[in-house]
Amino acid sequence: QVQLVESGGGLVQPGGSLRLSCAASGFIFSSYGMDWYRQAPGKERELVAVITNTGRNTNYAAPVKGRFTISRDNAKNTLYLQMNSLKPEDTAVYFCQLNRNGVNYWGQGTQVTVSS
């Protein structure tokens, strides 16, 4: 079955960096585009970044453009999100997501807290 496991979150000061990982299994990872979402307390889950199955094409939400980079290693079945110049408003639980045949699959999420 599809399994998505995020890791790499933590507490970081404003201006700092983190790299999130999402280990995927149970499907042919290289065949599907993948997404990162985040959900802050009291807010709806929002799309952060998307990447095509080959990794050649990416897109970003306006609040993170220029600071975050989505990438993938299809040989390792792993999705990444490099987050630089972090701001307090980036504080959220971050999720990776697969949409396969109209069904959304989510990991358990990893908490990112940006605070001094």
Rosetta blueprint (number, residue, H / E / L):
1 Q L
2 V L
3 Q E
4 L E
5 V E
6 E E
7 S E
8 G L
9 G L
10 G E
11 L E
12 V E
13 Q L
14 P L
15 G L
16 G L
17 S L
18 L E
19 R E
20 L E
21 S E
22 C E
23 A E
24 A E
25 S E
26 G L
27 F L
28 I L
29 F H
30 S H
31 S H
32 Y L
33 G L
34 M E
35 D E
36 W E
37 Y E
38 R E
39 Q E
40 A L
41 P L
42 G L
43 K L
44 E L
45 R L
46 E E
47 L E
48 V E
49 A E
50 V E
51 I E
52 T L
53 N L
54 T L
55 G L
56 R L
57 N L
58 T E
59 N E
60 Y E
61 A L
62 A H
63 P H
64 V H
65 K L
66 G L
67 R L
68 F E
69 T E
70 I E
71 S E
72 R E
73 D E
74 N L
75 A L
76 K L
77 N L
78 T E
79 L E
80 Y E
81 L E
82 Q E
83 M E
84 N L
85 S L
86 L L
87 K L
88 P H
89 E H
90 D H
91 T L
92 A E
93 V E
94 Y E
95 F E
96 C E
97 Q E
98 L E
99 N E
100 R E
101 N L
102 G L
103 V E
104 N E
105 Y E
106 W E
107 G L
108 Q L
109 G L
110 T E
111 Q E
112 V E
113 T E
114 V E
115 S L
116 S L
